[in-house]
Amino acid sequence: MSNFTFSLADLERIIALAKDAGNAIMQVYATADFGVEVKQDDSPVTAADIASHHVIVAGLSTHFAHIPVMSEEAADISWAERQTWQTYWLIDPLDGTKEFIKRNGEFTVNIALIHQGHAVAGVVYAPVLKKCYSGILGQGAWLEQDGLITPLDISERKIQRPPTVVGSRSHVSPDVAQYLEHVGEHNMLSVGSSLKFCMVAEGQADVYPRLGLTSEWDTAAAQAVLESAGGVVLAYPAMTPLNYNQKETILNPYFIAASRAWFAKN
């Protein structure tokens, strides 16, 4: 990866933008009608997804007009165009739409910066939980909650015994059960959206095995946070880095997100 700079001031702009998008989501969350529709892939979309999308795109065009944007809600960008991008924004305006519809609070705003296939910076904001995770590769990761900012660093974290595995509320993969047989005795936590990565980044969980389909916008921002905190995300079973914009499809391979200590022993 060539030399690339993204400053803390740039990150602060993205954090502010994620919070603005979160406010737009919460305005819809407070209503009785979410305006739920079903997209061609059978996934739900709400008025909150669209409102957040417009807030983020407008903000990025103001502060980072030279960088192209790909959003889940505007994904009809050809591979011929995308493969020329060295740097771009990859956003999921409302990750965890099913959790939003269930009103359980476990949904997030995801904004990632991709450079040469790598998620180099990211912000994950959970507006109901009022938790904002952020990170820049090589500079660090942070959690803002209740007005306090805490650095996230799991680079020296040891594996809990039994280990804590975090998984999805809305997606159950048969392959995960097989993986967990290999893990052996463990504690299981279920949470929605990209918060699963963030729980690993916080040290609340040891590993997040995602052996099911995801799209690149589902993972990029949270991967940037986790890897900035000292974690690793590897495609499974190839055990190679999870990269972006390297192929025509926007679907990710299966992957494992964990601390380095986990991969050293598993």
C-alpha positions in Angstrom: 0.0 0.0 0.0 1.5 3.3 -1.0 1.9 6.2 1.4 -1.5 7.5 2.4 -2.4 10.1 5.0 -5.7 10.6 6.8 -5.6 12.9 9.7 -7.3 13.0 13.0 -9.0 16.2 11.8 -10.4 14.3 8.8 -11.6 11.6 11.2 -13.4 14.1 13.3 -15.3 15.3 10.2 -16.4 11.8 9.5 -17.4 11.3 13.2 -19.6 14.4 13.0 -21.1 13.3 9.8 -21.9 9.8 11.2 -23.6 11.5 14.2 -25.6 13.8 11.8 -26.8 10.7 9.9 -27.6 9.0 13.3 -29.8 12.0 14.1 -31.6 11.6 10.8 -32.2 7.9 11.6 -33.5 8.7 15.1 -36.1 11.1 13.6 -37.6 8.1 11.7 -37.1 5.8 14.7 -39.3 8.0 16.7 -42.2 7.6 14.3 -44.8 4.9 14.0 -44.2 4.2 10.3 -40.7 3.3 9.1 -41.7 3.2 5.4 -40.4 -0.3 5.1 -39.9 -1.6 1.5 -38.2 -4.7 0.1 -35.3 -4.5 -2.3 -34.6 -6.8 -5.2 -32.3 -9.0 -3.0 -35.2 -9.4 -0.5 -33.5 -7.2 2.1 -35.5 -4.5 3.8 -34.9 -0.7 3.4 -36.6 2.0 5.4 -37.0 5.8 5.3 -34.2 5.9 7.8 -31.7 4.2 5.4 -32.5 6.7 2.7 -32.3 9.7 5.1 -29.0 8.7 6.5 -27.6 8.0 2.9 -28.5 11.6 1.8 -26.9 13.1 4.9 -23.7 11.2 4.4 -23.4 11.7 0.7 -24.0 15.5 1.0 -21.4 15.8 3.8 -18.8 13.8 1.9 -19.3 15.9 -1.2 -18.7 19.0 0.8 -15.6 18.0 2.7 -14.1 15.3 0.4 -15.5 16.2 -3.1 -12.5 14.6 -4.9 -13.1 11.1 -3.4 -15.8 8.9 -5.0 -18.5 7.3 -2.9 -20.2 3.9 -2.9 -23.2 3.4 -0.7 -25.5 0.5 -0.2 -28.3 2.7 -1.2 -26.6 3.8 -4.4 -24.6 0.7 -5.4 -25.3 0.7 -9.2 -21.8 1.6 -10.0 -20.2 -0.5 -12.8 -17.1 -2.6 -12.2 -15.5 -0.9 -15.1 -15.7 2.4 -13.1 -15.0 1.0 -9.7 -11.9 -0.9 -10.6 -10.2 2.4 -11.5 -10.7 3.8 -7.9 -7.6 3.9 -5.8 -9.4 5.6 -3.0 -13.1 5.8 -2.2 -15.7 6.0 0.5 -17.7 2.9 1.3 -20.8 3.5 3.4 -23.7 1.6 4.9 -26.1 4.3 6.0 -28.0 2.0 8.3 -26.3 -1.3 9.0 -28.7 -3.6 10.8 -32.0 -2.6 9.2 -33.7 -5.7 10.6 -32.5 -4.6 14.1 -33.9 -1.1 13.4 -37.3 -2.5 12.4 -37.2 -4.7 15.6 -36.4 -1.5 17.6 -33.7 -3.2 19.6 -31.2 -0.4 19.1 -28.5 -2.6 17.6 -27.9 -0.8 14.4 -25.2 1.5 13.2 -24.0 4.1 10.7 -20.9 2.8 8.9 -18.5 5.0 7.0 -15.2 3.6 5.7 -12.3 5.0 3.6 -10.8 2.4 1.3 -7.4 2.9 -0.2 -5.9 0.3 -2.6 -8.2 -2.4 -1.4 -7.6 -1.7 2.3 -10.1 -0.3 4.9 -7.7 2.4 6.2 -10.2 4.5 8.3 -13.6 3.9 9.6 -16.4 5.2 11.9 -19.2 3.1 13.4 -21.8 5.0 15.2 -24.7 3.4 17.2 -27.2 6.2 17.7 -29.4 4.5 20.3 -26.5 3.2 22.3 -24.7 6.6 21.9 -21.4 4.8 21.1 -19.1 5.9 18.4 -16.2 3.7 17.4 -13.5 5.1 15.1 -10.0 4.2 13.8 -7.2 5.0 11.4 -4.7 2.3 10.5 -1.4 3.0 12.1 -2.8 5.8 14.3 -5.2 4.0 16.7 -8.8 3.3 17.5 -11.2 5.0 19.9 -14.6 4.6 21.6 -16.6 7.7 22.5 -19.3 7.1 25.0 -21.0 9.3 27.6 -18.7 12.2 26.6 -15.5 10.1 27.3 -13.1 8.9 24.7 -11.2 5.7 25.4 -8.4 4.3 23.2 -9.0 0.8 22.0 -6.0 -1.5 22.0 -6.2 -5.3 21.9 -2.8 -5.9 20.5 -1.6 -7.6 23.7 -4.9 -9.1 24.6 -4.9 -12.7 25.8 -7.7 -15.1 24.9 -10.3 -15.6 27.6 -10.9 -19.1 28.9 -13.5 -20.1 27.9 -13.3 -17.8 24.9 -16.2 -15.4 24.1 -17.6 -15.7 20.6 -19.9 -13.0 19.2 -22.4 -13.8 16.5 -25.4 -12.4 14.6 -28.9 -12.0 15.8 -30.5 -11.9 12.4 -28.3 -14.4 10.4 -27.6 -18.0 11.5 -25.1 -19.9 9.5 -24.8 -23.7 9.8 -21.1 -23.4 9.1 -20.6 -21.4 12.3 -21.7 -24.4 14.4 -19.0 -26.5 12.7 -16.4 -23.8 13.4 -17.5 -23.7 17.0 -16.9 -27.4 17.3 -13.3 -26.6 16.6 -13.3 -23.9 19.2 -14.7 -26.1 21.9 -16.1 -24.7 25.1 -17.1 -21.1 24.7 -19.5 -18.4 25.7 -21.7 -17.1 23.0 -23.0 -13.5 22.7 -25.5 -12.3 20.0 -25.6 -8.8 18.7 -26.7 -7.1 15.6 -24.9 -5.1 12.8 -21.2 -4.2 12.8 -21.3 -4.0 16.6 -19.9 -7.6 16.5 -16.5 -6.3 15.2 -16.6 -3.5 17.7 -17.1 -5.9 20.7 -13.9 -7.6 19.6 -12.2 -4.3 19.3 -13.3 -3.4 22.8 -12.1 -6.7 24.2 -15.6 -7.8 25.1 -15.3 -10.8 22.8 -12.4 -12.9 21.4 -13.7 -13.8 18.0 -16.4 -13.1 15.4 -16.7 -15.9 12.8 -18.9 -14.8 9.9 -19.4 -17.9 7.8 -22.2 -16.5 5.8 -22.7 -13.9 3.1 -22.1 -10.2 3.7 -21.5 -7.2 1.4 -18.4 -5.1 1.4 -20.3 -2.1 2.9 -21.4 -4.3 5.9 -17.8 -4.8 7.1 -15.4 -2.1 5.9 -15.9 0.6 8.6 -15.9 -1.9 11.5 -12.9 -3.8 10.0 -11.0 -0.5 10.0 -11.8 0.1 13.7 -10.9 -3.5 14.7 -7.6 -3.5 12.8 -6.7 0.0 14.0 -7.2 -1.5 17.5 -4.8 -4.3 16.8 -7.1 -7.0 15.6 -7.2 -8.9 12.3 -9.9 -9.8 9.8 -9.0 -12.8 7.5 -11.0 -14.5 4.8 -11.9 -18.1 5.7 -10.7 -20.7 5.1 -8.0 -19.0 2.9 -6.8 -17.0 5.9 -5.8 -14.1 3.7 -6.6 -10.4 4.4 -10.2 -9.3 3.8 -9.8 -6.7 1.0 -12.1 -4.5 -1.0 -12.9 -3.6 -4.6 -10.8 -6.4 -5.9 -13.5 -8.2 -7.8 -16.7 -7.4 -9.7 -19.0 -8.8 -7.0 -19.4 -6.8 -3.8 -20.0 -9.9 -1.7 -17.4 -10.8 0.8 -16.0 -14.3 1.3 -16.5 -15.9 4.7 -14.2 -14.4 7.3 -13.0 -14.5 10.9 -12.4 -11.3 12.9 -10.4 -11.6 16.1 -7.3 -10.5 18.0 -3.9 -11.5 16.8 -3.6 -13.8 19.8 -6.6 -15.8 18.6 -5.1 -16.4 15.2 -1.8 -17.4 16.8 -3.5 -20.2 18.7 -6.4 -21.2 16.3 
